[in-house]
Amino acid sequence: MTVTSAALATDATGVPAASSQSFEEKRRSAIRGAFFSEYIDMFDIYLPVVALAPVMFLFQPKNLSPQMETVLASLVFITTLLGRPIGALIFGLIADKVGRRAASIYSVAGFGVITLLIGLLPGYETLGLTSYILLVLLRFLDGIFLGGGYTGAMPLAIEYSKKDKRGFVGGLIIAGFPAAYVSINLITMLMFCLFPLDGPGSPYTVWGWRIPFIVGAALAGLLALYYVHKVSESEVWKKEAVAGAVQAETSPMSGLLTGKGGRDLLQVLLLMTGFWMTQNIITIYMPTGLLVKTLHLSGFALTATLMICYTILFFSYIGSGLLGQAIGRRRFFVIAGPLIATVGAYILYTLTVTPEMAFGTRVMLVSLLAVLVTSPWGVIVTYINERFATDVRATGFGIGFSLSVVIPSFYAFYMDWLSALMPLALTPVALLAVGGLIGTVGALIGPETKDVDFGTGH
């Protein structure tokens, strides 16, 4: 059964699209929606790491060993990551079969509701161990909906973008990540000032930590309403749907896992595995492993370093997108990968073996390292969307973006294995080099995409 024009007017939500808008207004609305989807997605991801982490004891039995406390706390974050590939697949199929807009509305509304439920969840003293189990379950479900947030919104925005502006748009969208990190830290710092944290019964423990979650839920609700009232379905997707390219009897998975689609997906997964490995060294290892455990930063020095670094990243992602537009996505990756493996690894080595460095010098090197190592991400959103034909674009983007995070997520185990060959503190340097080279190989075996015309199949 072919998707009909009537169905396209309202899509699966039953809500009329903003058809009275001009095409330029539709373009701007789709791009804004994708930016704020990434922003709110990352805001939600970092809530447990920043706002909830200081009061995790609220959901745990007393007198746990430090090792068990660490394991229970990490599961709250890991289960979200595990849910994201599932959500990317589910909502990718919805986006390719029913529409990008519908997938975005459903996913954003879903993680908004779940974020609110987490913010209202009673602690261990009220529900016992059930409180922790519910927290982990809700974060897993949250990950599923979060995985769908970008799967519909980003292809929708890229499909609306002008060909010569797609690089800028991709960089702008991913800049929502550092913007969210800075925002959640500022809000949490404000909560600490207004509602001091001083053990069980203190204002922050009782309800201060809940406010950022309620804020996150409210932002998601506003974004869902924005998609309902302001964002129109992708014209590229609608054109193929009306032409019969999107068929109810044909699963996007069949075109994605076999033939050329299957080869394209494997290439994207290889590229992304490498760059997820390098990204994790910056976004997960660096704040605690490097800055806290190796360089012994705490308090103001740690917060200031990370806030400066992530503020710079907001602009560097946009700059990477513009550079990728100018020289080509593939060429950008082929240049950036070896630089990460050499210059990036050298900067990380220098920071690791020079703990007594001056504060200003340290901030400069940390920021330079982050800008270089994460630079491919300003190009990745655009590139992956350009790698897949319209009828499998959202599914291919979602799976390629999310499934590739699984292997790099076990970086701590790889560090442990490598520690048999070198000091543990230097193992991230080796992983950074390996990740950069894997990303380079992934780019080399793929094509250039900046001149791809959507809707033509490629």
N, C-alpha and C positions, 0 to 999 in steps of 0.2 A: 504494500500500500504506500503510495507516494504522499509525502507531506503536502497538504493543500495550502492554497493562498490564504484561506480563511483561518487555518490553524496558525499560519505565520503571523497574522495580524495580532493575535493575542498570545501566542505561544502557549506552552503547557501550564503557565501560571493562571491563565484565564484573564489576565490583566492586559488591557490594550497597551501597545507600545506607544512611545512618544512620537507618533507619526507626523504631527504637525511641525516638528522641528525641521530646519534645513539640514542638508547633509553635513555641513560644517559644524552645526550645533550637535548633531549626532556623534560626529567624530570626537569633539571635545568632551562630550558627556561620557563616552566609552573610555577615553584615556583617563579622565579623572576617576572614573569608577575603578579602573584597574590599579591605578596608583593607590587609592585608598583601600582597595582589597588587600594589596601587599602590605600596606601600613598596618591595617587592623589585624591581618593574619599574623604578622611578626609581633605586634603588640600582645596578642593572645599567647603566642608561643613563649614569650619571655616573662609572662606573668608569674609562673611558678618559680622561675630562676631568680627573679628580682624581688617580687612582692611577697611571695609565699614562702620562699626558702628560709627566712629568719624565724618563721613560726611553724615549721613542719612538725615540730614536737606536738603541736595541737592535734595531729591526726595519728600519732604513734603511741604505743605503750611506753611507760616510763622505764628507765634503767636499761635501755638498749645499749649495746656496745657501739662505739663510734663507727665500726665497719658496717654494722647492720643499719645504722642511721643513714649512712652514705648510700647503701644499696636501696633502701626504701625511698629516699629522696630522689635518686637517679631514675627509678622506675616511673615516677610521675612525669619526667621529661621524655624518657625513652618511649613510653607507650604512645605518646603523642606522635613521635616520629614514625612508629610502626603503623599508626592509623593513616598517615598521610598517603602512602602509595595505594592503599585500599580506596581511599576517598578519591584519589586522582583517577583511578580506573572507573569507579562507579559514576562520578560526575563527568568524566571525560566522555563516556558513552552517552550520557544524557545530553551533553553539549553537542556532540556530533549527530545525535539522532533527533533531539527535540529542539535544541537551540542553546547558544552560549548564554543568552540572557536568563533563561529559565534555570540553567545550572547554577548561575551566579546567585540568583535570588534564593533558591533552595539552600545552597550551601551556607551563604552568609546568615540567613535566618537561623539555620541549624546551629552554627557555632555561637551565635549570639545567645540563644536559649541556654545552651550548655554552659557557657561562661557564666551566665547569671546563676545557674544552679550551683556551680562550684563556689561562687561568692556567698551563697546562702547555706552551704553545707555545714551541719553541726560537727563538732570535733569528737575526739576519742572519749572524753568524759560523758558524752551524751549517747553515742551509738556504739562505743567500743571499737573493735577492729573493723566493724562494718563501715565506719567513717573513712578509713584509709582505702578499703576496697572500692567504695563508691567513688572516691577521689580518682583512683587509678582508672576505673571504668569510664568515668566521665571524661578524663583526659584522652583516653583512647578514642571515644566517640567524637570528642572535640577534634582530634587529629584527622578523623575521616572527613568531617565537614570542612576543616581547614584545607585538606588536600583538594577539595572541590572548589575552594574559593578562587584560587589562581587558575585552575584548569578551564573554567569558563571565561573568567574576566580577561585574562591576558590574551588568548587568541582573539577575543572580541575586539580588544583595543588595537592589536597589531593589524587585524583585518581592516579596520577603519582607517589606519594610518596611511598617509601618502608614502609611496615607495622610497622617496629620498629622505623621509623623516622617520622611517621605522627604527633606525639606529638610535636616534634621540629618544623616541618613545620608549623603547626597551630599556634604555639606561634610566630614564625618568621613573618608570614603573618600579624597577628594582631598588631605586633610591628610597622607596618607602621603608625598606628594611632598616637602614641606619637611622632614619627619622623616627621610626617606632622605638628603636632601642634608646635613643636619647629621651624620647617622651616618657617612656615607662620608668626610666631612672629618675627623671625630674619629678614625676607624680609620686613615686615611692619615697623620694627624699622629702617631699612636702608632707607626706603622711607621717614620716618619722618625726618631723618637726611639730606637727599638730597633735599627734597621738603617740607619745613616747613608748618605746619598746623596753620593757623591764620585766621579762619573765611572764609566767601565767598570770592572768588577771589584769595585765597592763592594757591600756587603751588600744595599742596597736594589735596586740594578740587577740583581744575580744572582737574588734570589728574594724580597726584601722586598715588591715591588710585586705579586707573585703571591698573597700571602696574602689581600688584599681580594677578589680574584676567587674564591679557594677559599671564602671566607666567603659570597660571593654565591651560589655554586653550592650550598653547604650549606643556605642559607636557602631557596632554591628547592626543594630536595629535601624539606625539612621541610614547606613549604607544600603540595607535591604530596601528601604523606602525609596532611596535615591534610584536604585535599579528599576523599581516598579514604575516610578513616575517620570524619570528623566532619561533612561538609557533605552535605546532601540536595539532590536536584534541586528546581528551582522548582515549587511547587504550581500557580502560575499557568500555567506552560508545560505541566505535566502535564495539567491540566484541559483545555486546548485540544487537546493531543495525543490524549488519549483520546476527545475529542469529534470527532476527525477533522479538526481545523483545521490540523494540521501533517501534510501529505501528502508522501509520498516523491516523487510525480509532480509536485509543484508547487514550483518554486524560489522561495525568498524574494525573489530578485532581481526576479522578474517583478512582484511586488506592490510593490516598492520603487522601481522605475524608471519606472513608468507611473501615470497617473491621480493620485489624491490622494497616494499614497505618494511619487511622484516630486516633486510640489510640496512636500511636507513635507521631503523630503531636500534640495531646493534651498534652502529657507528655512534649514534647519539649517547647511548648508554656508556660506551667506552670513554668518550670525551667527558661526559658528566662525572663518571667515576673518578677520573683524574682530578677534575676541578672541585668536586666535593671534598676529596681528600685534602687538597690545599686549603679550601675554605674552612674546613673543620679545625685546622691548625690555628687559624686566626680567630674564628668566632667562638670556639669551644675551649681549645687548649690554652690559647694565649692569656685570657683574663685570669685564670686560676693557676694553670701549670707554670706559665712563664712569669707573669707579673706578681703573683702572690707567692708561689712556692719557691721559685728560683730567684727572683729579684726582691722578694720580701716587701712588696708594696702593700699598703693598707690605708684605709681611711681616705683622706683628701687626695693623696698622691695617686692612688688607684682610680678613684672616681674621676679625677681631673684628666688623667691619661686616657681613659676609655672614652670620656665625653668628647675630648678634643679629637681623638682618632675617628670616632663615628660621625662627628660633624663634618670632618674632611671627607669621609667616605661618601656622604650624601652627594657632594659635588663631583667626586672622582668617578662615581658610577655613571653620571650623566656624561662626563668627559670621555669615558671609555666607549659609551654608546656612540658618541659623535665621531670618535676616531675610527671605530669599527665601520661606521657608515662611509667614512672617507677612504679607507684603505682596503675594506672588505673584511667580512667576519672571519673567514678562514685564515687570512693573512694575519689578522690580529692575534688569533689563538696561537698560530705557529711562531709568532714573535714572543708573545707573553709567556707561553709554556716554558721554553728554555730559560728566559729571564727569571721566572719563578724558581726553577730548579738550580740556578746558579747564584744570581744576585740576591734573590729572596732568601735562599738557604744561607748565604754568607751573612746577611744582616741578622737573621735569626741566631746564627752561631755567635756572632759578635755580641748580641744582647745576652745570650746565655752565659758566656764566659767572662763578661764584664759587669758584674753585679753592682759595682760602686760607681757607675756612670752618673754624671750630672743629670739633674731632673730634666732640663731643657733638651739636652742631647738625647736622653732616653725617649722623651715624647716624640721628638723628630724622627728617630729611627723606628719606633713602634708605628707611627703614622705612615712612614714611607713603606715599611714592610706590609702593612695592611692594604695600602693603596695598590701596590704592585701585585700582591698575591691574590687579591679579590677582584682585580681589574677585569678578568674574563666575564664576570657576572653582569657587567654593564652591557655585554653583547649577547649573552646566552639566551635571554628571553626572546629576542628577535630571531636569533639564529635557529633555535629549535622550532619555532613556529614556521619558519621558512622552509624547513626540511620536510614537512609533511603536506600532502594534498588536503584540500578542504574537508573532504568527507571523513578523514581520520586525524585531522590536525589537533583537535582538543585532546583526544585520547593519546595520540603520539606525544604531544607536549607533556601531558600529565604523567604518563608512565616514564618517559625519558627523564623528566625533571625529578620525579619522586623515587622511582625504583632504584635509581643510581646512587641514592644516598645510603643504601643498606650496607654495602661492603665498607665504605669509608667510615661509617658510624662506629666500627669496632677498632678505631685507631689506637685506643688504649691497650688493646691486646697486642697489636703490632709493635707498639712501643715496648711492651714487656718482652716479646720475643727478640726484638733487636737489642735489648739490653744485655743479652748474652755476648754480643759482639762489640758493644760500645757503652759508654756511660749513659744511663737512662736519660739524663737531661739533654743529651745530644740526639736522641732517637727522633724527635720531631723534625730536626734538620734533615735527616735521611728521608723521612716520610714526605716532607715538602718537596724534595728533589724528585722522589719517585712519582708523586702526584703530578708535578709539572710535566714530567716526561710522558706519563700516560695520557694526559690531556693533549699534549702535542701530537702524539701518535693518532689519537682519536680525530684530531682536526685534519691531519695529513691525509687520512683515508676518506675524508668527506669532501664534498664539493663546495665551491663558493656559492653563496645564496643571495647576495644583496640585490641582484637584478631579477630575482624570481617574481613572476606575476602570479598572484593568488588566483585560484579557481581554474588554472590551466592544467594542473597535475604536473609533477616534476620529479 
